[in-house]
């Protein structure tokens, strides 16, 4: 399944919030430097959907706040 994610990096706490349009807002503590925030979002999504980290892949938006992740179950 593909999920649209809006990322808030360098947040005080980590959280996943579903939006009314079906997208997610994900807050991570990692800064948006050298892909650290993207890796933290992928790990958080893997835990949320209870799949291994290798099953979560960033499809689009590597350098954007708006991203598309693919989660394979």
N, CA, C and O atoms as a Tripos MOL2 file, in Angstrom:
@<TRIPOS>MOLECULE
protein
  292   291    73     0     0
PROTEIN
NO_CHARGES

@<TRIPOS>ATOM
      1 N           0.8440   -1.1660    0.0000 N.3       1 UNK1
      2 CA          0.0000    0.0000    0.0000 C.3       1 UNK1
      3 C           0.8940    1.2360    0.0000 C.2       1 UNK1
      4 O           1.9740    1.2280    0.5900 O.2       1 UNK1
      5 N           0.4470    2.2750   -0.6520 N.am      2 UNK2
      6 CA          1.1950    3.5380   -0.6930 C.3       2 UNK2
      7 C           0.5090    4.5490    0.2030 C.2       2 UNK2
      8 O          -0.7160    4.6670    0.2090 O.2       2 UNK2
      9 N           1.3220    5.2810    0.9640 N.am      3 UNK3
     10 CA          0.8090    6.2340    1.9350 C.3       3 UNK3
     11 C           1.4920    7.5740    1.7130 C.2       3 UNK3
     12 O           2.7150    7.6450    1.5890 O.2       3 UNK3
     13 N           0.6910    8.6380    1.6630 N.am      4 UNK4
     14 CA          1.2300    9.9900    1.5920 C.3       4 UNK4
     15 C           1.5120   10.4620    3.0090 C.2       4 UNK4
     16 O           0.6520   10.3820    3.8860 O.2       4 UNK4
     17 N           2.7310   10.9590    3.2240 N.am      5 UNK5
     18 CA          3.1730   11.3390    4.5600 C.3       5 UNK5
     19 C           3.7000   12.7620    4.5380 C.2       5 UNK5
     20 O           4.4930   13.1230    3.6680 O.2       5 UNK5
     21 N           3.2650   13.5660    5.4880 N.am      6 UNK6
     22 CA          3.8350   14.8980    5.7020 C.3       6 UNK6
     23 C           4.7420   14.7760    6.9210 C.2       6 UNK6
     24 O           4.2850   14.3850    7.9960 O.2       6 UNK6
     25 N           6.0090   15.1020    6.7660 N.am      7 UNK7
     26 CA          7.0080   14.8970    7.8150 C.3       7 UNK7
     27 C           7.3160   16.1970    8.5320 C.2       7 UNK7
     28 O           7.5410   17.2330    7.9070 O.2       7 UNK7
     29 N           7.3220   16.1230    9.8520 N.am      8 UNK8
     30 CA          7.7870   17.2220   10.6890 C.3       8 UNK8
     31 C           9.0360   16.7330   11.4010 C.2       8 UNK8
     32 O           8.9540   15.9990   12.3860 O.2       8 UNK8
     33 N          10.1940   17.1460   10.8940 N.am      9 UNK9
     34 CA         11.4760   16.7250   11.4540 C.3       9 UNK9
     35 C          11.8700   17.6290   12.6210 C.2       9 UNK9
     36 O          11.3480   18.7340   12.7660 O.2       9 UNK9
     37 N          12.7820   17.1550   13.4370 N.am     10 UNK10
     38 CA         13.2830   17.8860   14.6120 C.3      10 UNK10
     39 C          12.1620   18.2340   15.5820 C.2      10 UNK10
     40 O          12.1880   19.2940   16.2080 O.2      10 UNK10
     41 N          11.1890   17.3560   15.7080 N.am     11 UNK11
     42 CA         10.0750   17.5820   16.6270 C.3      11 UNK11
     43 C          10.4860   17.1900   18.0470 C.2      11 UNK11
     44 O          11.4740   16.4810   18.2400 O.2      11 UNK11
     45 N           9.7410   17.6430   19.0160 N.am     12 UNK12
     46 CA         10.0370   17.2980   20.4050 C.3      12 UNK12
     47 C           9.6680   15.8650   20.7310 C.2      12 UNK12
     48 O          10.3010   15.2320   21.5760 O.2      12 UNK12
     49 N           8.6460   15.3510   20.0650 N.am     13 UNK13
     50 CA          8.2230   13.9770   20.3200 C.3      13 UNK13
     51 C           7.8950   13.2980   19.0010 C.2      13 UNK13
     52 O           7.7000   13.9550   17.9780 O.2      13 UNK13
     53 N           7.8370   11.9710   19.0400 N.am     14 UNK14
     54 CA          7.4920   11.2180   17.8450 C.3      14 UNK14
     55 C           6.0100   10.8770   17.8740 C.2      14 UNK14
     56 O           5.4820   10.4540   18.9030 O.2      14 UNK14
     57 N           5.3460   11.0610   16.7480 N.am     15 UNK15
     58 CA          3.9040   10.7940   16.6890 C.3      15 UNK15
     59 C           3.4860   10.5210   15.2510 C.2      15 UNK15
     60 O           4.1190   10.9770   14.2980 O.2      15 UNK15
     61 N           2.3940    9.7600   15.1240 N.am     16 UNK16
     62 CA          1.7560    9.5090   13.8360 C.3      16 UNK16
     63 C           0.3000    9.9260   13.9830 C.2      16 UNK16
     64 O          -0.3990    9.4510   14.8780 O.2      16 UNK16
     65 N          -0.1610   10.8210   13.0980 N.am     17 UNK17
     66 CA         -1.5330   11.3200   13.1550 C.3      17 UNK17
     67 C          -2.1700   11.1350   11.7860 C.2      17 UNK17
     68 O          -1.6520   11.6200   10.7800 O.2      17 UNK17
     69 N          -3.3000   10.4290   11.7550 N.am     18 UNK18
     70 CA         -4.0560   10.2760   10.5070 C.3      18 UNK18
     71 C          -4.8130   11.5630   10.2170 C.2      18 UNK18
     72 O          -5.4030   12.1550   11.1210 O.2      18 UNK18
     73 N          -4.8010   11.9970    8.9660 N.am     19 UNK19
     74 CA         -5.5210   13.1840    8.5270 C.3      19 UNK19
     75 C          -6.8410   12.7540    7.8670 C.2      19 UNK19
     76 O          -6.9580   11.6140    7.4180 O.2      19 UNK19
     77 N          -7.8200   13.6410    7.8040 N.am     20 UNK20
     78 CA         -9.1090   13.2870    7.1960 C.3      20 UNK20
     79 C          -9.0170   12.8530    5.7280 C.2      20 UNK20
     80 O          -9.8670   12.0990    5.2550 O.2      20 UNK20
     81 N          -8.0010   13.3180    5.0080 N.am     21 UNK21
     82 CA         -7.8620   12.9480    3.5950 C.3      21 UNK21
     83 C          -7.1710   11.5990    3.3960 C.2      21 UNK21
     84 O          -6.9240   11.1980    2.2580 O.2      21 UNK21
     85 N          -6.8560   10.8960    4.4830 N.am     22 UNK22
     86 CA         -6.2290    9.5860    4.3880 C.3      22 UNK22
     87 C          -4.7190    9.6050    4.4320 C.2      22 UNK22
     88 O          -4.0930    8.5460    4.4060 O.2      22 UNK22
     89 N          -4.1190   10.7750    4.4980 N.am     23 UNK23
     90 CA         -2.6700   10.8720    4.5950 C.3      23 UNK23
     91 C          -2.2620   10.8420    6.0750 C.2      23 UNK23
     92 O          -3.1060   10.8440    6.9720 O.2      23 UNK23
     93 N          -0.9630   10.8130    6.2950 N.am     24 UNK24
     94 CA         -0.4230   10.8030    7.6570 C.3      24 UNK24
     95 C           0.4490   12.0200    7.8800 C.2      24 UNK24
     96 O           1.0960   12.5130    6.9560 O.2      24 UNK24
     97 N           0.4620   12.5010    9.1160 N.am     25 UNK25
     98 CA          1.4580   13.4680    9.5520 C.3      25 UNK25
     99 C           2.3290   12.7290   10.5470 C.2      25 UNK25
    100 O           1.8350   12.1880   11.5360 O.2      25 UNK25
    101 N           3.6340   12.7080   10.2820 N.am     26 UNK26
    102 CA          4.5640   11.9750   11.1330 C.3      26 UNK26
    103 C           5.5840   12.9560   11.6920 C.2      26 UNK26
    104 O           6.2310   13.6940   10.9490 O.2      26 UNK26
    105 N           5.7170   12.9510   13.0110 N.am     27 UNK27
    106 CA          6.7100   13.7860   13.6950 C.3      27 UNK27
    107 C           7.8470   12.8900   14.1560 C.2      27 UNK27
    108 O           7.6180   11.8540   14.7800 O.2      27 UNK27
    109 N           9.0830   13.2960   13.8440 N.am     28 UNK28
    110 CA         10.2600   12.5490   14.2840 C.3      28 UNK28
    111 C          11.2550   13.5050   14.9190 C.2      28 UNK28
    112 O          11.2700   14.6960   14.6080 O.2      28 UNK28
    113 N          12.0750   12.9840   15.7990 N.am     29 UNK29
    114 CA         13.0630   13.8010   16.5010 C.3      29 UNK29
    115 C          14.3050   14.0850   15.6710 C.2      29 UNK29
    116 O          15.0200   15.0530   15.9300 O.2      29 UNK29
    117 N          14.5620   13.2550   14.6820 N.am     30 UNK30
    118 CA         15.7720   13.3870   13.8730 C.3      30 UNK30
    119 C          15.7200   14.6340   12.9890 C.2      30 UNK30
    120 O          14.6540   15.0090   12.5000 O.2      30 UNK30
    121 N          16.8700   15.2740   12.7870 N.am     31 UNK31
    122 CA         16.9080   16.4340   11.8850 C.3      31 UNK31
    123 C          16.9150   15.9790   10.4260 C.2      31 UNK31
    124 O          17.2870   14.8440   10.1270 O.2      31 UNK31
    125 N          16.5040   16.8620    9.5240 N.am     32 UNK32
    126 CA         16.4830   16.5030    8.1020 C.3      32 UNK32
    127 C          17.8670   16.6350    7.4690 C.2      32 UNK32
    128 O          18.0580   17.4150    6.5360 O.2      32 UNK32
    129 N          18.8190   15.8760    7.9780 N.am     33 UNK33
    130 CA         20.1990   15.9380    7.5180 C.3      33 UNK33
    131 C          20.6450   14.5360    7.1130 C.2      33 UNK33
    132 O          20.5080   13.5900    7.8880 O.2      33 UNK33
    133 N          21.1700   14.4060    5.9130 N.am     34 UNK34
    134 CA         21.7440   13.1480    5.4100 C.3      34 UNK34
    135 C          20.7630   11.9800    5.4890 C.2      34 UNK34
    136 O          21.1810   10.8430    5.7110 O.2      34 UNK34
    137 N          19.4720   12.2370    5.3120 N.am     35 UNK35
    138 CA         18.4800   11.1750    5.2890 C.3      35 UNK35
    139 C          18.0980   10.6040    6.6430 C.2      35 UNK35
    140 O          17.4130    9.5840    6.7160 O.2      35 UNK35
    141 N          18.5370   11.2540    7.7170 N.am     36 UNK36
    142 CA         18.2440   10.7260    9.0520 C.3      36 UNK36
    143 C          16.7580   10.7870    9.3750 C.2      36 UNK36
    144 O          16.2230    9.8600    9.9820 O.2      36 UNK36
    145 N          16.0790   11.8710    8.9780 N.am     37 UNK37
    146 CA         14.6420   11.9890    9.2340 C.3      37 UNK37
    147 C          13.8720   10.9610    8.4060 C.2      37 UNK37
    148 O          12.9090   10.3750    8.8990 O.2      37 UNK37
    149 N          14.2760   10.7370    7.1690 N.am     38 UNK38
    150 CA         13.6050    9.7380    6.3300 C.3      38 UNK38
    151 C          13.7310    8.3460    6.9480 C.2      38 UNK38
    152 O          12.7600    7.5900    6.9680 O.2      38 UNK38
    153 N          14.9040    8.0070    7.4460 N.am     39 UNK39
    154 CA         15.1100    6.7040    8.0810 C.3      39 UNK39
    155 C          14.2680    6.5780    9.3460 C.2      39 UNK39
    156 O          13.7220    5.5100    9.6270 O.2      39 UNK39
    157 N          14.1610    7.6630   10.1090 N.am     40 UNK40
    158 CA         13.3590    7.6390   11.3330 C.3      40 UNK40
    159 C          11.8750    7.4720   11.0080 C.2      40 UNK40
    160 O          11.1630    6.7590   11.7160 O.2      40 UNK40
    161 N          11.4080    8.1210    9.9500 N.am     41 UNK41
    162 CA         10.0050    7.9720    9.5350 C.3      41 UNK41
    163 C           9.7470    6.5340    9.0950 C.2      41 UNK41
    164 O           8.7260    5.9500    9.4590 O.2      41 UNK41
    165 N          10.6540    5.9650    8.3210 N.am     42 UNK42
    166 CA         10.4870    4.5840    7.8660 C.3      42 UNK42
    167 C          10.4410    3.6240    9.0530 C.2      42 UNK42
    168 O           9.6270    2.7010    9.0700 O.2      42 UNK42
    169 N          11.3040    3.8330   10.0390 N.am     43 UNK43
    170 CA         11.3130    2.9740   11.2250 C.3      43 UNK43
    171 C          10.0220    3.1290   12.0250 C.2      43 UNK43
    172 O           9.4720    2.1460   12.5210 O.2      43 UNK43
    173 N           9.5470    4.3560   12.1470 N.am     44 UNK44
    174 CA          8.3100    4.6040   12.8870 C.3      44 UNK44
    175 C           7.1080    3.9700   12.1750 C.2      44 UNK44
    176 O           6.2360    3.3910   12.8220 O.2      44 UNK44
    177 N           7.0660    4.0820   10.8590 N.am     45 UNK45
    178 CA          5.9850    3.4570   10.0870 C.3      45 UNK45
    179 C           6.0460    1.9370   10.1910 C.2      45 UNK45
    180 O           5.0080    1.2800   10.2810 O.2      45 UNK45
    181 N           7.2470    1.3760   10.1790 N.am     46 UNK46
    182 CA          7.3980   -0.0760   10.3130 C.3      46 UNK46
    183 C           6.8440   -0.5460   11.6530 C.2      46 UNK46
    184 O           6.1660   -1.5720   11.7200 O.2      46 UNK46
    185 N           7.1230    0.1830   12.6980 N.am     47 UNK47
    186 CA          6.5810   -0.1720   14.0060 C.3      47 UNK47
    187 C           5.0810   -0.0110   14.0700 C.2      47 UNK47
    188 O           4.3900   -0.8370   14.6680 O.2      47 UNK47
    189 N           4.5700    1.0370   13.4630 N.am     48 UNK48
    190 CA          3.1310    1.3010   13.4820 C.3      48 UNK48
    191 C           2.3520    0.2110   12.7440 C.2      48 UNK48
    192 O           1.3210   -0.2560   13.2280 O.2      48 UNK48
    193 N           2.8490   -0.1920   11.5710 N.am     49 UNK49
    194 CA          2.1690   -1.2020   10.7700 C.3      49 UNK49
    195 C           2.6170   -2.6270   11.1130 C.2      49 UNK49
    196 O           2.1270   -3.5910   10.5260 O.2      49 UNK49
    197 N           3.5340   -2.7560   12.0490 N.am     50 UNK50
    198 CA          4.0410   -4.0570   12.5160 C.3      50 UNK50
    199 C           4.6080   -4.8930   11.3790 C.2      50 UNK50
    200 O           4.2410   -6.0520   11.1890 O.2      50 UNK50
    201 N           5.5110   -4.2730   10.6310 N.am     51 UNK51
    202 CA          6.2300   -4.9510    9.5630 C.3      51 UNK51
    203 C           7.7170   -4.6840    9.7660 C.2      51 UNK51
    204 O           8.0720   -3.7420   10.4750 O.2      51 UNK51
    205 N           8.5980   -5.4840    9.1660 N.am     52 UNK52
    206 CA         10.0290   -5.1970    9.2750 C.3      52 UNK52
    207 C          10.3860   -3.8930    8.5600 C.2      52 UNK52
    208 O           9.6790   -3.4640    7.6480 O.2      52 UNK52
    209 N          11.4780   -3.2710    8.9770 N.am     53 UNK53
    210 CA         11.9190   -2.0190    8.3570 C.3      53 UNK53
    211 C          12.1660   -2.1850    6.8630 C.2      53 UNK53
    212 O          11.9850   -1.2440    6.0900 O.2      53 UNK53
    213 N          12.5740   -3.3730    6.4640 N.am     54 UNK54
    214 CA         12.8420   -3.6160    5.0420 C.3      54 UNK54
    215 C          11.5660   -3.6150    4.1960 C.2      54 UNK54
    216 O          11.6420   -3.5690    2.9680 O.2      54 UNK54
    217 N          10.4070   -3.6670    4.8320 N.am     55 UNK55
    218 CA          9.1360   -3.6420    4.1110 C.3      55 UNK55
    219 C           8.6050   -2.2360    3.8850 C.2      55 UNK55
    220 O           7.5680   -2.0610    3.2450 O.2      55 UNK55
    221 N           9.3070   -1.2300    4.4040 N.am     56 UNK56
    222 CA          8.9060    0.1610    4.2260 C.3      56 UNK56
    223 C           9.9240    0.8310    3.3170 C.2      56 UNK56
    224 O          11.1240    0.8150    3.5930 O.2      56 UNK56
    225 N           9.4350    1.4220    2.2260 N.am     57 UNK57
    226 CA         10.3300    2.0150    1.2350 C.3      57 UNK57
    227 C           9.8470    3.4080    0.8600 C.2      57 UNK57
    228 O           8.6550    3.6200    0.6350 O.2      57 UNK57
    229 N          10.7720    4.3500    0.7930 N.am     58 UNK58
    230 CA         10.4640    5.7080    0.3540 C.3      58 UNK58
    231 C          10.3970    5.7120   -1.1640 C.2      58 UNK58
    232 O          11.3740    5.3850   -1.8370 O.2      58 UNK58
    233 N           9.2360    6.0850   -1.7010 N.am     59 UNK59
    234 CA          9.0130    6.0520   -3.1480 C.3      59 UNK59
    235 C           9.2540    7.4200   -3.7720 C.2      59 UNK59
    236 O           9.8560    7.5140   -4.8410 O.2      59 UNK59
    237 N           8.7900    8.4800   -3.1180 N.am     60 UNK60
    238 CA          8.9100    9.8260   -3.6800 C.3      60 UNK60
    239 C           9.0560   10.8470   -2.5600 C.2      60 UNK60
    240 O           8.5360   10.6530   -1.4610 O.2      60 UNK60
    241 N           9.7630   11.9290   -2.8410 N.am     61 UNK61
    242 CA          9.8690   13.0260   -1.8960 C.3      61 UNK61
    243 C          11.0710   12.9610   -0.9840 C.2      61 UNK61
    244 O          10.9760   13.3220    0.1890 O.2      61 UNK61
    245 N          12.2000   12.5100   -1.4960 N.am     62 UNK62
    246 CA         13.3930   12.3600   -0.6660 C.3      62 UNK62
    247 C          13.7750   13.6720    0.0140 C.2      62 UNK62
    248 O          14.1680   13.6670    1.1810 O.2      62 UNK62
    249 N          13.6680   14.7880   -0.6950 N.am     63 UNK63
    250 CA         14.0730   16.0820   -0.1310 C.3      63 UNK63
    251 C          12.8940   17.0040    0.1450 C.2      63 UNK63
    252 O          13.0730   18.2150    0.2690 O.2      63 UNK63
    253 N          11.7050   16.4520    0.2430 N.am     64 UNK64
    254 CA         10.5020   17.2380    0.4550 C.3      64 UNK64
    255 C           9.8490   16.8510    1.7760 C.2      64 UNK64
    256 O          10.1060   15.7690    2.3030 O.2      64 UNK64
    257 N           9.0140   17.7210    2.3080 N.am     65 UNK65
    258 CA          8.2520   17.3730    3.5130 C.3      65 UNK65
    259 C           7.1170   16.4260    3.1920 C.2      65 UNK65
    260 O           6.6970   15.6310    4.0330 O.2      65 UNK65
    261 N           6.6220   16.5160    1.9650 N.am     66 UNK66
    262 CA          5.5450   15.6380    1.5040 C.3      66 UNK66
    263 C           6.1950   14.4310    0.8440 C.2      66 UNK66
    264 O           6.9170   14.5850   -0.1410 O.2      66 UNK66
    265 N           5.9540   13.2370    1.3660 N.am     67 UNK67
    266 CA          6.5980   12.0290    0.8770 C.3      67 UNK67
    267 C           5.5690   10.9510    0.5830 C.2      67 UNK67
    268 O           4.4310   11.0150    1.0500 O.2      67 UNK67
    269 N           5.9790    9.9650   -0.1900 N.am     68 UNK68
    270 CA          5.1530    8.7910   -0.4450 C.3      68 UNK68
    271 C           5.9680    7.5750   -0.0270 C.2      68 UNK68
    272 O           7.0730    7.3510   -0.5210 O.2      68 UNK68
    273 N           5.4050    6.7930    0.8920 N.am     69 UNK69
    274 CA          6.0400    5.5650    1.3470 C.3      69 UNK69
    275 C           5.2220    4.3780    0.8760 C.2      69 UNK69
    276 O           3.9970    4.4490    0.7840 O.2      69 UNK69
    277 N           5.9090    3.2910    0.5810 N.am     70 UNK70
    278 CA          5.2510    2.0400    0.2330 C.3      70 UNK70
    279 C           5.4810    1.0700    1.3810 C.2      70 UNK70
    280 O           6.6150    0.8590    1.8120 O.2      70 UNK70
    281 N           4.3950    0.4810    1.8730 N.am     71 UNK71
    282 CA          4.4640   -0.4890    2.9610 C.3      71 UNK71
    283 C           3.9900   -1.8210    2.4060 C.2      71 UNK71
    284 O           2.8480   -1.9530    1.9660 O.2      71 UNK71
    285 N           4.8860   -2.8130    2.4300 N.am     72 UNK72
    286 CA          4.5350   -4.1540    1.9720 C.3      72 UNK72
    287 C           4.2630   -5.0330    3.1780 C.2      72 UNK72
    288 O           5.0720   -5.0880    4.1040 O.2      72 UNK72
    289 N           3.1470   -5.7110    3.1750 N.am     73 UNK73
    290 CA          2.7960   -6.6040    4.3050 C.3      73 UNK73
    291 C           3.1110   -8.0360    3.9850 C.2      73 UNK73
    292 O           2.8830   -8.9180    4.8130 O.2      73 UNK73
@<TRIPOS>BOND
     1     1     2 1
     2     2     3 1
     3     3     4 2
     4     3     5 am
     5     5     6 1
     6     6     7 1
     7     7     8 2
     8     7     9 am
     9     9    10 1
    10    10    11 1
    11    11    12 2
    12    11    13 am
    13    13    14 1
    14    14    15 1
    15    15    16 2
    16    15    17 am
    17    17    18 1
    18    18    19 1
    19    19    20 2
    20    19    21 am
    21    21    22 1
    22    22    23 1
    23    23    24 2
    24    23    25 am
    25    25    26 1
    26    26    27 1
    27    27    28 2
    28    27    29 am
    29    29    30 1
    30    30    31 1
    31    31    32 2
    32    31    33 am
    33    33    34 1
    34    34    35 1
    35    35    36 2
    36    35    37 am
    37    37    38 1
    38    38    39 1
    39    39    40 2
    40    39    41 am
    41    41    42 1
    42    42    43 1
    43    43    44 2
    44    43    45 am
    45    45    46 1
    46    46    47 1
    47    47    48 2
    48    47    49 am
    49    49    50 1
    50    50    51 1
    51    51    52 2
    52    51    53 am
    53    53    54 1
    54    54    55 1
    55    55    56 2
    56    55    57 am
    57    57    58 1
    58    58    59 1
    59    59    60 2
    60    59    61 am
    61    61    62 1
    62    62    63 1
    63    63    64 2
    64    63    65 am
    65    65    66 1
    66    66    67 1
    67    67    68 2
    68    67    69 am
    69    69    70 1
    70    70    71 1
    71    71    72 2
    72    71    73 am
    73    73    74 1
    74    74    75 1
    75    75    76 2
    76    75    77 am
    77    77    78 1
    78    78    79 1
    79    79    80 2
    80    79    81 am
    81    81    82 1
    82    82    83 1
    83    83    84 2
    84    83    85 am
    85    85    86 1
    86    86    87 1
    87    87    88 2
    88    87    89 am
    89    89    90 1
    90    90    91 1
    91    91    92 2
    92    91    93 am
    93    93    94 1
    94    94    95 1
    95    95    96 2
    96    95    97 am
    97    97    98 1
    98    98    99 1
    99    99   100 2
   100    99   101 am
   101   101   102 1
   102   102   103 1
   103   103   104 2
   104   103   105 am
   105   105   106 1
   106   106   107 1
   107   107   108 2
   108   107   109 am
   109   109   110 1
   110   110   111 1
   111   111   112 2
   112   111   113 am
   113   113   114 1
   114   114   115 1
   115   115   116 2
   116   115   117 am
   117   117   118 1
   118   118   119 1
   119   119   120 2
   120   119   121 am
   121   121   122 1
   122   122   123 1
   123   123   124 2
   124   123   125 am
   125   125   126 1
   126   126   127 1
   127   127   128 2
   128   127   129 am
   129   129   130 1
   130   130   131 1
   131   131   132 2
   132   131   133 am
   133   133   134 1
   134   134   135 1
   135   135   136 2
   136   135   137 am
   137   137   138 1
   138   138   139 1
   139   139   140 2
   140   139   141 am
   141   141   142 1
   142   142   143 1
   143   143   144 2
   144   143   145 am
   145   145   146 1
   146   146   147 1
   147   147   148 2
   148   147   149 am
   149   149   150 1
   150   150   151 1
   151   151   152 2
   152   151   153 am
   153   153   154 1
   154   154   155 1
   155   155   156 2
   156   155   157 am
   157   157   158 1
   158   158   159 1
   159   159   160 2
   160   159   161 am
   161   161   162 1
   162   162   163 1
   163   163   164 2
   164   163   165 am
   165   165   166 1
   166   166   167 1
   167   167   168 2
   168   167   169 am
   169   169   170 1
   170   170   171 1
   171   171   172 2
   172   171   173 am
   173   173   174 1
   174   174   175 1
   175   175   176 2
   176   175   177 am
   177   177   178 1
   178   178   179 1
   179   179   180 2
   180   179   181 am
   181   181   182 1
   182   182   183 1
   183   183   184 2
   184   183   185 am
   185   185   186 1
   186   186   187 1
   187   187   188 2
   188   187   189 am
   189   189   190 1
   190   190   191 1
   191   191   192 2
   192   191   193 am
   193   193   194 1
   194   194   195 1
   195   195   196 2
   196   195   197 am
   197   197   198 1
   198   198   199 1
   199   199   200 2
   200   199   201 am
   201   201   202 1
   202   202   203 1
   203   203   204 2
   204   203   205 am
   205   205   206 1
   206   206   207 1
   207   207   208 2
   208   207   209 am
   209   209   210 1
   210   210   211 1
   211   211   212 2
   212   211   213 am
   213   213   214 1
   214   214   215 1
   215   215   216 2
   216   215   217 am
   217   217   218 1
   218   218   219 1
   219   219   220 2
   220   219   221 am
   221   221   222 1
   222   222   223 1
   223   223   224 2
   224   223   225 am
   225   225   226 1
   226   226   227 1
   227   227   228 2
   228   227   229 am
   229   229   230 1
   230   230   231 1
   231   231   232 2
   232   231   233 am
   233   233   234 1
   234   234   235 1
   235   235   236 2
   236   235   237 am
   237   237   238 1
   238   238   239 1
   239   239   240 2
   240   239   241 am
   241   241   242 1
   242   242   243 1
   243   243   244 2
   244   243   245 am
   245   245   246 1
   246   246   247 1
   247   247   248 2
   248   247   249 am
   249   249   250 1
   250   250   251 1
   251   251   252 2
   252   251   253 am
   253   253   254 1
   254   254   255 1
   255   255   256 2
   256   255   257 am
   257   257   258 1
   258   258   259 1
   259   259   260 2
   260   259   261 am
   261   261   262 1
   262   262   263 1
   263   263   264 2
   264   263   265 am
   265   265   266 1
   266   266   267 1
   267   267   268 2
   268   267   269 am
   269   269   270 1
   270   270   271 1
   271   271   272 2
   272   271   273 am
   273   273   274 1
   274   274   275 1
   275   275   276 2
   276   275   277 am
   277   277   278 1
   278   278   279 1
   279   279   280 2
   280   279   281 am
   281   281   282 1
   282   282   283 1
   283   283   284 2
   284   283   285 am
   285   285   286 1
   286   286   287 1
   287   287   288 2
   288   287   289 am
   289   289   290 1
   290   290   291 1
   291   291   292 2
@<TRIPOS>SUBSTRUCTURE
     1 UNK1         2 RESIDUE 1 A UNK
     2 UNK2         6 RESIDUE 1 A UNK
     3 UNK3        10 RESIDUE 1 A UNK
     4 UNK4        14 RESIDUE 1 A UNK
     5 UNK5        18 RESIDUE 1 A UNK
     6 UNK6        22 RESIDUE 1 A UNK
     7 UNK7        26 RESIDUE 1 A UNK
     8 UNK8        30 RESIDUE 1 A UNK
     9 UNK9        34 RESIDUE 1 A UNK
    10 UNK10       38 RESIDUE 1 A UNK
    11 UNK11       42 RESIDUE 1 A UNK
    12 UNK12       46 RESIDUE 1 A UNK
    13 UNK13       50 RESIDUE 1 A UNK
    14 UNK14       54 RESIDUE 1 A UNK
    15 UNK15       58 RESIDUE 1 A UNK
    16 UNK16       62 RESIDUE 1 A UNK
    17 UNK17       66 RESIDUE 1 A UNK
    18 UNK18       70 RESIDUE 1 A UNK
    19 UNK19       74 RESIDUE 1 A UNK
    20 UNK20       78 RESIDUE 1 A UNK
    21 UNK21       82 RESIDUE 1 A UNK
    22 UNK22       86 RESIDUE 1 A UNK
    23 UNK23       90 RESIDUE 1 A UNK
    24 UNK24       94 RESIDUE 1 A UNK
    25 UNK25       98 RESIDUE 1 A UNK
    26 UNK26      102 RESIDUE 1 A UNK
    27 UNK27      106 RESIDUE 1 A UNK
    28 UNK28      110 RESIDUE 1 A UNK
    29 UNK29      114 RESIDUE 1 A UNK
    30 UNK30      118 RESIDUE 1 A UNK
    31 UNK31      122 RESIDUE 1 A UNK
    32 UNK32      126 RESIDUE 1 A UNK
    33 UNK33      130 RESIDUE 1 A UNK
    34 UNK34      134 RESIDUE 1 A UNK
    35 UNK35      138 RESIDUE 1 A UNK
    36 UNK36      142 RESIDUE 1 A UNK
    37 UNK37      146 RESIDUE 1 A UNK
    38 UNK38      150 RESIDUE 1 A UNK
    39 UNK39      154 RESIDUE 1 A UNK
    40 UNK40      158 RESIDUE 1 A UNK
    41 UNK41      162 RESIDUE 1 A UNK
    42 UNK42      166 RESIDUE 1 A UNK
    43 UNK43      170 RESIDUE 1 A UNK
    44 UNK44      174 RESIDUE 1 A UNK
    45 UNK45      178 RESIDUE 1 A UNK
    46 UNK46      182 RESIDUE 1 A UNK
    47 UNK47      186 RESIDUE 1 A UNK
    48 UNK48      190 RESIDUE 1 A UNK
    49 UNK49      194 RESIDUE 1 A UNK
    50 UNK50      198 RESIDUE 1 A UNK
    51 UNK51      202 RESIDUE 1 A UNK
    52 UNK52      206 RESIDUE 1 A UNK
    53 UNK53      210 RESIDUE 1 A UNK
    54 UNK54      214 RESIDUE 1 A UNK
    55 UNK55      218 RESIDUE 1 A UNK
    56 UNK56      222 RESIDUE 1 A UNK
    57 UNK57      226 RESIDUE 1 A UNK
    58 UNK58      230 RESIDUE 1 A UNK
    59 UNK59      234 RESIDUE 1 A UNK
    60 UNK60      238 RESIDUE 1 A UNK
    61 UNK61      242 RESIDUE 1 A UNK
    62 UNK62      246 RESIDUE 1 A UNK
    63 UNK63      250 RESIDUE 1 A UNK
    64 UNK64      254 RESIDUE 1 A UNK
    65 UNK65      258 RESIDUE 1 A UNK
    66 UNK66      262 RESIDUE 1 A UNK
    67 UNK67      266 RESIDUE 1 A UNK
    68 UNK68      270 RESIDUE 1 A UNK
    69 UNK69      274 RESIDUE 1 A UNK
    70 UNK70      278 RESIDUE 1 A UNK
    71 UNK71      282 RESIDUE 1 A UNK
    72 UNK72      286 RESIDUE 1 A UNK
    73 UNK73      290 RESIDUE 1 A UNK
